[in-house]
Amino acid sequence: MKFASVRLVTQQFEALLAFYSRLSGTAATRLADGFAEVRLEGATLAISEERLVQMFNQGAATAAANRSAILEFEVADVDGTLAHMEGVAEVVMPITVMPWGNRSALLRDPDGSLVNLFSRPAAVPAPAA
């Protein structure tokens, strides 16, 4: 089995597409009217207008209703990425070092979904024998 993508359903298609394109620095691939993908290393983020879900999936998903998932993006520079998103995203948690060592900041996208920007700690070389 291959994990293909996460799809966000929205009533703010252009705003969400612009947000994730800016965040990732990756242009979206528009596959149909109201449907696009932001193709990243390791995963694809699909964005769909809610009307498409209503047409093809009988309203199985509701736009902007998520309060349980966090979309996580590993970045080389949390500070720089957060600064790049200044004025575009609500910061929910400022940069924090987590107990497992990651530097992390939480944002909200235009639909209110949580977005975690994080970097892993640098590998510590093993002591010389």
C-alpha positions as CSV (number, residue, x, y, z in Angstrom):
1,M,0.0,0.0,0.0
2,K,1.2,3.5,-0.8
3,F,0.0,6.5,1.1
4,A,-0.9,8.9,-1.7
5,S,-2.1,12.2,-0.3
6,V,-4.1,14.2,2.2
7,R,-7.0,16.2,0.8
8,L,-8.3,19.3,2.3
9,V,-11.9,20.2,1.4
10,T,-12.6,24.0,1.4
11,Q,-14.9,26.8,0.4
12,Q,-11.9,29.0,0.1
13,F,-10.1,27.2,-2.7
14,E,-7.8,30.0,-4.0
15,A,-6.9,31.2,-0.4
16,L,-6.0,27.7,0.7
17,L,-4.0,27.0,-2.5
18,A,-2.1,30.3,-2.1
19,F,-1.4,29.6,1.6
20,Y,0.1,26.1,0.9
21,S,2.0,27.2,-2.2
22,R,3.6,30.1,-0.3
23,L,4.3,27.9,2.7
24,S,6.0,25.2,0.6
25,G,7.5,27.3,-2.1
26,T,5.9,24.9,-4.6
27,A,3.5,25.8,-7.3
28,A,0.2,23.9,-7.3
29,T,-0.7,21.6,-10.1
30,R,-4.3,22.3,-11.1
31,L,-6.0,19.1,-12.3
32,A,-9.6,20.3,-12.6
33,D,-11.7,23.3,-11.8
34,G,-11.7,23.4,-8.0
35,F,-9.1,20.7,-7.5
36,A,-5.3,21.0,-7.3
37,E,-2.3,19.3,-5.7
38,V,0.8,20.7,-4.0
39,R,3.3,17.9,-4.7
40,L,6.0,17.8,-2.1
41,E,8.8,15.4,-1.2
42,G,7.3,12.5,0.6
43,A,3.6,13.5,0.2
44,T,1.0,15.3,-1.8
45,L,-1.4,17.8,-0.4
46,A,-4.6,17.8,-2.5
47,I,-7.1,20.7,-2.2
48,S,-10.7,20.4,-3.3
49,E,-13.6,22.8,-3.4
50,E,-16.4,21.5,-1.2
51,R,-18.8,21.6,-4.1
52,L,-16.9,18.7,-5.7
53,V,-17.3,16.6,-2.6
54,Q,-21.0,17.3,-2.7
55,M,-21.2,16.3,-6.4
56,F,-19.2,13.2,-6.3
57,N,-19.1,12.0,-2.7
58,Q,-22.5,12.9,-1.5
59,G,-21.2,15.5,1.0
60,A,-19.0,13.0,2.8
61,A,-16.7,15.8,3.9
62,T,-17.4,19.3,5.3
63,A,-15.1,22.2,4.6
64,A,-13.2,23.7,7.5
65,A,-14.6,21.2,10.1
66,N,-11.3,19.6,11.1
67,R,-10.1,19.9,14.7
68,S,-8.2,16.7,15.1
69,A,-5.5,16.5,12.5
70,I,-2.3,18.5,12.3
71,L,-0.5,18.8,8.9
72,E,3.2,18.6,9.6
73,F,5.9,20.0,7.5
74,E,9.6,19.3,8.2
75,V,11.6,22.4,7.3
76,A,15.3,23.3,7.4
77,D,14.7,26.6,9.1
78,V,11.6,27.0,11.3
79,D,12.4,30.7,12.1
80,G,12.8,31.6,8.4
81,T,9.7,29.7,7.3
82,L,7.7,31.3,10.1
83,A,9.0,34.8,9.1
84,H,8.0,34.0,5.5
85,M,4.4,33.3,6.7
86,E,4.2,36.5,8.8
87,G,0.9,38.3,8.2
88,V,-0.5,35.4,6.3
89,A,-1.1,32.8,9.1
90,E,-2.2,33.0,12.7
91,V,0.5,31.7,15.0
92,V,-1.0,29.3,17.5
93,M,2.2,28.3,19.2
94,P,5.4,30.3,18.8
95,I,8.6,28.4,18.2
96,T,9.1,25.9,21.0
97,V,11.6,23.1,21.6
98,M,9.6,20.0,22.1
99,P,10.6,17.3,24.7
100,W,11.8,15.1,21.8
101,G,14.1,17.8,20.5
102,N,12.2,19.2,17.5
103,R,11.9,23.0,17.1
104,S,8.3,23.5,16.3
105,A,5.7,26.3,15.6
106,L,2.0,25.9,15.0
107,L,0.0,27.9,12.6
108,R,-3.6,27.9,11.3
109,D,-4.3,27.8,7.6
110,P,-7.2,29.9,6.2
111,D,-9.7,27.2,7.0
112,G,-8.5,26.9,10.6
113,S,-6.5,23.6,10.2
114,L,-3.4,23.3,12.3
115,V,0.0,23.3,10.6
116,N,3.1,22.3,12.4
117,L,6.4,23.6,11.1
118,F,9.3,21.7,12.6
119,S,12.9,20.8,12.3
120,R,14.7,17.9,13.9
121,P,17.7,18.3,16.2
122,A,21.1,18.0,14.5
123,A,22.5,14.5,14.9
124,V,25.0,14.3,17.7
125,P,28.1,12.4,16.7
126,A,28.8,9.3,18.8
127,P,31.7,9.8,21.3
128,A,35.1,8.6,20.1
129,A,36.1,5.2,21.5
